[in-house]
Amino acid sequence: MTGAKRKRSAVWRKIQAVRSEDIKVWCMRRLPILKWAPVYNWKENLLPDTVSGMMLAIQQVTQGLAFAVLSSVHPVFGLYGSFFPVIIYAIFGMGRHVVTGTFALTSLISANAVERLVPSASANFTTNNNSGILSLSEFEMQRIGVAAAVSFLGGIIQVAMFMLQLGSATFLLTEPVISAMTTGAATHVVTSQVKYLLGMKMPYISGPLGFFHIYAYIFENIGSVQLETLLLSLLSIVVLVLVKELNEKFQRNIKVVLPVDLLLIIATSVACYYADMEYVYGLEVVGHIPDGIPSPKAPPMNVLPEVVTEAFGVALVGYVASLALAQGSAKKFKYTVDDNQEFLAHGLSNVIPSFFFCIPSAAAMGRTALLYSTGAKTQVACLISCVLILVVIYAIGPMLYWLPMCVLASIIVVGLKGMLMQFRDLKKYWNVDKIDWSIWISTYLFTICFAANVGLLYGVVCTIVIVIFRFPRTKTLNLKNVKEEEYKYKTEDNCESLNQVKIVSVNNPLVFLNARKFHADLIKIIQKDSTNSQAYEDANKCEQNTLLCSFSNGSCRGESLQSCHSERHVLILDCSGLNLFDYTGVSVLLQIYMDCKNRHIDVLLAHCKDSLIKAMQYSGNLESENPVFFESISSAIDAIHIHRNYSKFSDQSEV
């Protein structure tokens, strides 16, 4: 009894020790909107955010309708999925240019559960047996119930991962694995839309090797293709691709891009209505879309045990794709993203909307690219798009009855262009590291043969196994103890303007498992003696994960060793011990080079192997009037003395 009282008193003392300042800090960390909303610049940001919000609403509506069909539920639920998750993420998310909502990959995964538990009973979306909710049939409500259950359980898994602090484990998700998985999943999505593009009636096919069974069925029944549907699909794809390419080409000259998706929907709907294509040519149309938002209702909990597999797929695949976009946004606009906070944001963006009949959500590459191109500044653009989507839900939605399904399928296929173009990554992987190239190919094959979550799991496991066998286990993360040896390199003249030269010796392999730790230790070395330097104060203000989170093929343009004030620093990387590297290792070296140069820190590399020089030059397009690579440390220091007249302390550090 005494022990229980002591525990209660200890807990009470901890509660009393909590200060209001601690609560404020916690709220600011968990509710990022409290950090950026009070300092929002209305004069400078409202106009670009409004324009971006209007363009985003158009894309959200079209993709919402399309991805709802992809998820095997009524299109109206895609409109809800473009509204509720966006609001939740704007409150809890940290990506300023990340837009959640309906997503092709998560929709495809949830469709597996929907078709398995509530198989198709009719080709039409509505029947005479209405449930009273949204004037939709009981069949449609059962289907959205399964999709909402997948969203709910997937969000619970993401929130659980947040509570377990698993955000730091994302270093296992390398760029080749993510690229291959998303490309394979995009291939699956395109395959699932072929029946709409061709106007064929075919059963739902899934499971292992289902990708090949679909095409086998199509070729066996090629005579059932509707010529009118095929021509309209081809016309829609050509128009979409052509206009989008023109928008990208002339985006610098035009402030507002042409909303071709919306114009195509309006034009084809009007044409279908006046030509009565549904009955004359047999075109499949969207059908009745109810207006308004229904009252919240809990997803059917009895189906949760049966959708565990799909829920894990939604949680992992959706988070991986969304985190990559958040990290890319943070890198581009110089701010930080907490991987663990993103778990919470996306988890709540799935859990809460599931009570409003929403399908699983995640961030999409196309929507993020749209915010980039239209100059959006903050999440206000997303909130403005929500207001416009609400107008569509209550007023415009019912007018989409005559929208042909083949047009929606065309919008889906063209919208996946960015993911499908990742096939071009194969060339850079081959030139940098052929092992990563092999991982990309095998992960892609596993994804199309099975599913996105299976491909993702295979890619992670395969990468870990290969890296373990490529170098001894004891050296995988051998970067904890950093020894610094100081020596002086003095010149005969100008001793009063001595400048520091940091020399860091890299003696371990640099691969995805230890790249972040290497970068963190390197930043600590750079910052250790930087308290009196303005250049390093600028570096101190930038948190480490700004440099670490995104390993992408950024272009690092070397600058000449310009003469500047005496406080300018130089970093020499001694790569004599760097015998093994992969694409992620090369990317982090390029990221170090680029960020140091942006902060007026010159970076030189000594004792580099020919393969490393070739990989860095190919991946980063390094260009400099003065050489970046040197045969030895002494030759690098001589170059510094010639061009910069350096004559101060140099510290050699061994990593």
Helices and strands as residue ranges (DSSP letters): H 2-17, H 20-30, H 33-36, H 42-70, H 76-81, H 84-92, H 104-117, H 138-163, G 166-172, H 175-192, H 194-198, H 210-220, G 222-224, H 227-249, H 260-275, H 277-280, G 301-307, H 308-333, H 339-351, G 353-356, H 365-374, H 380-391, I 392-396, G 397-400, H 405-415, H 417-420, G 421-424, H 425-432, H 434-449, H 452-470, G 473-475, E 483-488, G 495-497, E 501-505, H 515-528, H 534-540, H 544-548, E 569-574, H 583-598, E 601-606, H 610-620, E 629-630, H 633-644, E 649-654
